Amino acid sequence: QLQLVESGGGLVQPGGSLRLSCAASGFALNYYRVGWFHQAPGKEREGISCISASAGGTYYADSVKGRFTISRDNAQSTVYLQMNSLKPEDTAVYYCWCRYQGNNYWGQGTQVTVSS
């Protein structure tokens, strides 16, 4: 079964850090662009970061630029999102995404809550 699985979410205080991971089962992420999205309550899902297959190209939304870093370990077929200087407005469910053989795949999501 082809699927993406996120991990690493949780509760953190403002200013804290978390690292999210995205792994695939049924196929290798190595050869594909992978993105991270988040969805806050009552809002639409929003793309926040993306990394090319070779990791030579990255994208960040303005809301996370300078605070979040996307990376990948192709030996582990895993993509990471390092989130620093977290703010309450970063509270959301975070999803990873990959387009494989013409189909979009999403993980189940991992909750990130930033609160004191």
Backbone as a chain_set.jsonl record, in Angstrom:
{"seq": "QLQLVESGGGLVQPGGSLRLSCAASGFALNYYRVGWFHQAPGKEREGISCISASAGGTYYADSVKGRFTISRDNAQSTVYLQMNSLKPEDTAVYYCWCRYQGNNYWGQGTQVTVSS", "coords": {"N": [[0.852, -1.187, 0.0], [0.585, 2.176, -0.897], [1.719, 4.919, 0.826], [2.121, 7.93, 2.774], [3.733, 8.864, 5.767], [3.63, 10.923, 8.497], [5.505, 12.212, 11.275], [6.406, 13.457, 14.55], [5.084, 15.691, 15.507], [3.542, 17.753, 18.106], [3.118, 19.304, 21.345], [4.34, 22.469, 22.015], [6.105, 25.196, 23.498], [5.803, 28.733, 22.784], [8.408, 29.98, 20.735], [9.822, 27.671, 20.817], [11.036, 24.528, 19.355], [10.453, 22.051, 16.84], [10.849, 18.976, 15.041], [9.639, 17.682, 12.158], [8.962, 14.616, 10.456], [8.753, 12.874, 7.359], [7.932, 9.955, 5.868], [7.849, 7.4, 3.376], [5.877, 4.6, 2.411], [5.889, 1.773, 0.343], [6.877, 3.04, -1.867], [9.809, 4.852, -2.923], [10.822, 7.938, -1.653], [12.907, 9.259, -2.729], [13.161, 10.132, -5.416], [11.453, 12.157, -5.941], [9.715, 15.31, -5.775], [8.859, 16.799, -2.716], [6.445, 18.114, -0.536], [5.477, 20.249, 2.232], [2.558, 20.985, 3.995], [0.221, 22.983, 5.869], [-2.694, 23.06, 7.963], [-4.787, 25.073, 9.591], [-7.327, 25.306, 12.166], [-10.488, 25.87, 10.738], [-9.437, 27.013, 8.482], [-8.057, 26.981, 5.115], [-6.032, 24.368, 3.649], [-2.597, 24.979, 3.396], [0.282, 25.48, 1.466], [3.584, 25.321, 2.654], [6.271, 24.698, 2.408], [8.706, 23.214, 0.223], [10.672, 20.731, -1.417], [13.06, 19.861, -3.849], [13.766, 16.844, -5.751], [16.491, 16.371, -5.807], [17.274, 17.909, -3.763], [18.327, 20.278, -4.415], [16.769, 22.446, -4.805], [14.642, 24.559, -2.971], [11.642, 25.747, -1.398], [9.948, 28.257, 0.442], [7.146, 29.43, 2.207], [6.282, 32.841, 2.881], [5.473, 33.13, 5.511], [6.917, 31.32, 7.01], [9.528, 31.538, 6.346], [12.952, 31.703, 7.093], [12.594, 30.625, 9.575], [11.805, 27.967, 9.388], [13.194, 24.93, 8.106], [13.57, 22.862, 5.373], [14.57, 19.574, 4.557], [16.205, 16.657, 3.223], [16.862, 13.172, 3.495], [18.019, 11.051, 1.472], [19.052, 8.51, 1.64], [17.671, 7.447, 3.721], [15.204, 7.774, 2.74], [13.527, 9.871, 3.562], [11.94, 12.907, 4.425], [12.416, 15.997, 6.05], [11.147, 18.533, 8.262], [12.372, 21.093, 9.863], [11.436, 23.055, 12.465], [11.748, 26.095, 13.869], [11.718, 28.703, 16.374], [8.958, 28.8, 16.949], [5.573, 29.913, 16.673], [2.406, 30.872, 18.136], [0.58, 31.068, 16.026], [1.472, 29.156, 14.28], [0.22, 26.89, 14.945], [-1.388, 24.014, 13.893], [-2.518, 21.305, 11.78], [-0.093, 19.363, 10.268], [0.894, 18.326, 7.086], [2.514, 16.064, 4.856], [3.275, 15.859, 1.364], [3.337, 14.274, -1.818], [3.813, 13.815, -5.265], [3.3, 11.061, -7.141], [3.748, 8.982, -9.819], [1.691, 10.288, -11.228], [-0.289, 10.594, -9.353], [-1.56, 12.2, -6.416], [-0.266, 12.025, -3.192], [-0.948, 12.032, 0.245], [0.006, 12.436, 3.63], [-1.297, 11.324, 6.835], [-1.339, 13.376, 8.551], [0.025, 15.416, 11.192], [-0.333, 16.747, 14.376], [0.524, 19.984, 15.393], [0.942, 22.016, 18.077], [1.268, 25.168, 19.384], [1.736, 26.682, 22.268], [1.584, 28.375, 25.398]], "CA": [[0.0, 0.0, 0.0], [1.377, 3.381, -1.007], [1.276, 5.951, 1.741], [3.091, 8.782, 3.458], [3.507, 8.892, 7.213], [4.326, 12.002, 9.197], [5.7, 12.066, 12.711], [7.189, 14.516, 15.158], [4.282, 16.783, 16.028], [3.354, 17.77, 19.544], [2.856, 20.572, 22.022], [5.587, 23.179, 22.279], [5.905, 26.582, 23.897], [6.271, 29.722, 21.802], [9.863, 30.08, 20.679], [10.405, 26.335, 20.8], [11.346, 23.871, 18.088], [10.047, 20.678, 16.563], [11.255, 18.47, 13.74], [8.701, 16.744, 11.573], [9.511, 13.674, 9.491], [7.815, 12.307, 6.39], [8.479, 8.759, 5.243], [6.924, 6.747, 2.461], [5.879, 3.137, 2.309], [5.432, 1.333, -0.967], [7.715, 3.653, -2.887], [10.9, 5.641, -2.354], [10.659, 9.376, -1.852], [14.16, 9.821, -3.215], [13.166, 10.661, -6.774], [10.286, 13.017, -6.113], [9.556, 16.526, -5.007], [8.012, 16.603, -1.538], [6.022, 19.377, 0.062], [4.804, 20.307, 3.527], [1.402, 21.869, 4.065], [-0.451, 22.952, 7.153], [-4.097, 23.459, 7.953], [-5.247, 25.529, 10.889], [-8.776, 25.16, 12.299], [-11.301, 26.832, 10.015], [-8.713, 27.586, 7.343], [-7.705, 26.053, 4.046], [-4.686, 23.808, 3.672], [-1.677, 25.944, 2.792], [1.638, 24.991, 1.239], [4.551, 26.138, 3.37], [7.643, 24.413, 2.018], [8.837, 22.176, -0.782], [12.066, 20.434, -1.73], [13.206, 19.084, -5.082], [14.263, 15.488, -5.552], [17.929, 16.419, -5.556], [17.473, 18.85, -2.645], [18.975, 21.482, -4.911], [15.83, 23.553, -4.814], [13.69, 24.593, -1.871], [10.692, 26.85, -1.38], [9.32, 28.525, 1.727], [6.165, 30.517, 2.271], [6.78, 33.984, 3.65], [5.119, 32.987, 6.924], [7.855, 30.43, 7.713], [10.879, 31.785, 5.85], [13.895, 32.091, 8.137], [12.33, 29.873, 10.811], [11.67, 26.549, 9.062], [14.145, 24.41, 7.134], [13.22, 21.56, 4.818], [15.742, 18.82, 4.121], [15.87, 15.265, 2.94], [17.893, 12.155, 3.606], [17.58, 10.063, 0.483], [19.443, 7.172, 2.094], [16.584, 7.016, 4.589], [13.948, 8.053, 2.031], [12.77, 10.669, 4.526], [12.013, 14.363, 4.315], [12.256, 16.608, 7.362], [10.852, 19.952, 8.383], [12.841, 21.628, 11.134], [10.65, 24.256, 12.758], [12.31, 26.84, 14.984], [11.039, 29.967, 16.721], [7.537, 28.559, 16.695], [4.628, 30.931, 17.129], [1.05, 30.311, 18.283], [-0.088, 30.991, 14.719], [1.918, 27.95, 13.573], [-0.619, 25.772, 15.373], [-2.092, 23.454, 12.739], [-2.144, 19.941, 11.392], [0.924, 19.43, 9.225], [0.818, 17.201, 6.158], [3.449, 16.025, 3.741], [2.648, 15.582, 0.064], [4.22, 13.883, -2.902], [3.117, 13.375, -6.469], [3.975, 9.845, -7.589], [3.083, 8.33, -10.952], [0.495, 11.015, -11.613], [-1.254, 10.666, -8.255], [-1.154, 12.938, -5.221], [-0.306, 11.274, -1.944], [-0.892, 12.839, 1.456], [0.059, 11.726, 4.894], [-2.481, 11.449, 7.684], [-1.215, 14.619, 9.298], [0.515, 15.402, 12.574], [-0.768, 17.981, 15.024], [1.5, 20.846, 16.053], [0.274, 23.019, 18.901], [2.224, 26.094, 19.996], [0.978, 27.341, 23.325], [2.226, 28.415, 26.703]], "C": [[0.888, 1.239, 0.0], [0.852, 4.415, -0.026], [2.455, 6.75, 2.271], [2.725, 8.813, 4.939], [4.338, 10.002, 7.817], [4.494, 11.636, 10.666], [6.434, 13.297, 13.225], [6.389, 15.69, 15.689], [4.169, 16.718, 17.541], [3.034, 19.161, 20.043], [4.193, 21.214, 22.366], [5.257, 24.609, 22.675], [6.35, 27.531, 22.797], [7.779, 29.903, 21.895], [10.562, 28.743, 20.611], [10.587, 25.784, 19.408], [10.744, 22.478, 18.043], [10.641, 20.275, 15.225], [10.244, 17.419, 13.294], [9.428, 15.86, 10.564], [8.398, 13.163, 8.592], [8.505, 11.128, 5.716], [7.411, 8.132, 4.368], [7.002, 5.242, 2.611], [5.295, 2.759, 0.958], [6.161, 1.972, -2.125], [8.775, 4.477, -2.188], [10.688, 7.106, -2.678], [11.816, 9.993, -2.633], [14.033, 10.596, -4.517], [12.103, 11.719, -7.012], [10.356, 14.268, -5.256], [8.571, 16.258, -3.873], [7.683, 17.969, -0.941], [5.445, 19.18, 1.448], [3.702, 21.357, 3.454], [0.954, 21.925, 5.517], [-1.873, 23.475, 7.015], [-4.515, 23.795, 9.372], [-6.763, 25.384, 10.961], [-9.524, 26.273, 11.568], [-10.636, 27.465, 8.815], [-8.409, 26.519, 6.309], [-6.282, 25.526, 4.237], [-3.768, 24.713, 2.856], [-0.303, 25.313, 2.628], [2.637, 25.892, 1.902], [5.988, 25.866, 2.956], [7.662, 23.248, 1.039], [10.32, 21.969, -1.056], [12.112, 19.576, -2.978], [13.812, 17.72, -4.767], [15.747, 15.478, -5.194], [18.285, 17.275, -4.36], [18.192, 20.112, -3.102], [18.066, 22.685, -4.903], [14.87, 23.448, -3.657], [12.808, 25.829, -1.999], [10.15, 26.995, 0.034], [8.28, 29.622, 1.562], [6.732, 31.634, 3.146], [6.553, 33.807, 5.147], [6.122, 32.139, 7.705], [9.303, 30.68, 7.314], [11.776, 32.291, 6.979], [13.706, 31.343, 9.435], [12.293, 28.373, 10.558], [12.723, 26.17, 8.024], [13.703, 23.032, 6.688], [14.5, 20.88, 4.35], [15.305, 17.394, 3.822], [17.1, 14.396, 3.103], [17.473, 11.038, 2.661], [18.017, 8.639, 0.847], [18.362, 6.573, 2.992], [15.216, 7.208, 3.952], [12.998, 8.847, 2.932], [12.999, 12.149, 4.256], [11.677, 14.957, 5.674], [11.819, 18.062, 7.234], [11.26, 20.372, 9.785], [12.151, 22.96, 11.365], [11.209, 24.902, 14.017], [11.499, 28.113, 15.224], [9.54, 29.87, 16.48], [6.667, 29.601, 17.37], [3.253, 30.281, 17.312], [0.324, 30.177, 16.941], [0.425, 29.845, 13.84], [1.09, 26.723, 13.964], [-1.49, 25.3, 14.214], [-1.803, 21.962, 12.664], [-1.206, 20.06, 10.192], [0.897, 18.146, 8.408], [1.997, 17.228, 5.196], [2.725, 15.503, 2.508], [3.716, 15.174, -0.932], [3.343, 13.481, -4.086], [3.913, 12.232, -7.075], [3.145, 9.188, -8.672], [1.728, 8.963, -11.248], [-0.558, 11.149, -10.53], [-0.678, 11.466, -7.089], [-1.303, 12.052, -3.999], [-0.125, 12.233, -0.778], [-0.713, 11.926, 2.654], [-1.207, 11.97, 5.694], [-2.469, 12.727, 8.509], [-0.688, 14.411, 10.699], [0.218, 16.771, 13.184], [0.422, 18.696, 15.661], [0.714, 21.921, 16.79], [1.336, 23.86, 19.6], [1.453, 26.936, 21.013], [1.773, 27.328, 24.61], [1.276, 27.871, 27.768]], "O": [[1.825, 1.343, 0.792], [-0.332, 4.75, -0.048], [3.607, 6.318, 2.226], [1.55, 8.791, 5.304], [5.561, 10.038, 7.683], [3.723, 10.852, 11.22], [7.004, 14.071, 12.456], [6.968, 16.607, 16.272], [4.63, 15.771, 18.178], [2.724, 20.068, 19.271], [5.07, 20.57, 22.941], [4.249, 25.166, 22.239], [7.184, 27.171, 21.966], [8.348, 29.969, 22.984], [11.768, 28.683, 20.374], [10.333, 26.461, 18.411], [10.555, 21.823, 19.068], [10.905, 21.124, 14.374], [10.029, 16.409, 13.964], [10.376, 16.29, 9.907], [7.248, 13.035, 9.013], [9.541, 11.291, 5.071], [6.216, 8.315, 4.596], [8.06, 4.685, 2.901], [4.326, 3.36, 0.495], [6.071, 1.491, -3.255], [8.659, 4.77, -0.998], [10.411, 7.474, -3.82], [11.712, 11.113, -3.134], [14.716, 11.603, -4.711], [11.876, 12.132, -8.148], [10.957, 14.29, -4.182], [7.57, 15.567, -4.061], [8.535, 18.853, -0.857], [4.983, 18.094, 1.798], [3.89, 22.454, 2.929], [1.264, 21.031, 6.305], [-2.205, 24.219, 6.092], [-4.588, 22.925, 10.24], [-7.424, 25.344, 9.923], [-9.238, 27.456, 11.749], [-11.205, 28.36, 8.19], [-8.49, 25.321, 6.58], [-5.45, 26.151, 4.894], [-4.122, 25.153, 1.762], [0.212, 24.684, 3.552], [2.567, 27.11, 1.743], [6.848, 26.728, 3.137], [6.76, 22.41, 1.026], [11.122, 22.896, -0.946], [11.298, 18.667, -3.147], [14.302, 17.478, -3.664], [16.195, 14.673, -4.378], [19.451, 17.366, -3.978], [18.618, 20.922, -2.279], [18.532, 23.821, -4.984], [14.338, 22.373, -3.382], [13.184, 26.82, -2.625], [9.921, 26.009, 0.734], [8.505, 30.613, 0.867], [7.553, 31.394, 4.032], [7.348, 34.28, 5.959], [6.176, 32.226, 8.932], [10.212, 30.085, 7.894], [11.401, 33.195, 7.725], [14.564, 31.41, 10.315], [12.702, 27.588, 11.414], [13.095, 26.979, 7.174], [13.485, 22.141, 7.509], [15.4, 21.527, 3.815], [14.184, 16.988, 4.129], [18.228, 14.833, 2.878], [16.663, 10.182, 3.018], [17.404, 7.671, 0.398], [18.162, 5.358, 3.021], [14.194, 6.855, 4.539], [11.815, 8.525, 3.042], [14.1, 12.577, 3.908], [10.772, 14.487, 6.364], [12.087, 18.726, 6.233], [10.589, 20.053, 10.766], [12.269, 23.881, 10.556], [11.149, 24.322, 15.102], [10.704, 28.533, 14.383], [8.937, 30.759, 15.878], [6.963, 30.096, 18.457], [2.972, 29.248, 16.703], [-0.467, 29.252, 16.758], [-0.131, 29.591, 12.771], [1.244, 25.65, 13.381], [-2.236, 26.083, 13.625], [-0.958, 21.435, 13.388], [-1.495, 20.77, 9.228], [0.88, 17.04, 8.948], [2.429, 18.299, 4.77], [1.711, 14.81, 2.598], [4.846, 15.661, -0.895], [2.277, 12.888, -3.92], [5.063, 12.411, -7.477], [1.973, 8.874, -8.463], [0.743, 8.265, -11.488], [-1.608, 11.749, -10.757], [0.52, 11.42, -6.812], [-2.334, 11.411, -3.799], [0.728, 13.12, -0.803], [-1.21, 10.801, 2.685], [-2.081, 12.731, 5.278], [-3.482, 13.106, 9.096], [-0.919, 13.373, 11.32], [0.486, 17.809, 12.579], [1.221, 18.088, 16.374], [-0.083, 22.644, 16.191], [2.192, 23.337, 20.313], [0.634, 27.782, 20.655], [2.534, 26.4, 24.883], [1.632, 27.82, 28.945]]}, "num_chains": 1, "name": "protein.A"}
